[in-house]
Amino acid sequence: MHILVNGNEHNIMAGTTLSQLLDELKIEAGHVVIELNRNIVPQQQFSTTTLNTNDEVELIQFVGGG
């Protein structure tokens, strides 16, 4: 299945959850905000939110610095 992640095409298996996508991308859930089809998904819903063909995912990562 095809989805967009931060504007880039990405292929995933049917039934993939947001948590599984983060695992695949090696991103810790605690360090990211996910926008799915222009709606913010609460972190507690990452493991239950399933992706569909043509979904648009935006990952906003927190970066420390000074």
Secondary structure, DSSP 8 states (H G I E B T S, - for coil): -EEEETTEEEE--TT-BHHHHHHHHT--GGGEEEEETTEEE-GGGTTT-B--TT-EEEEEE-----
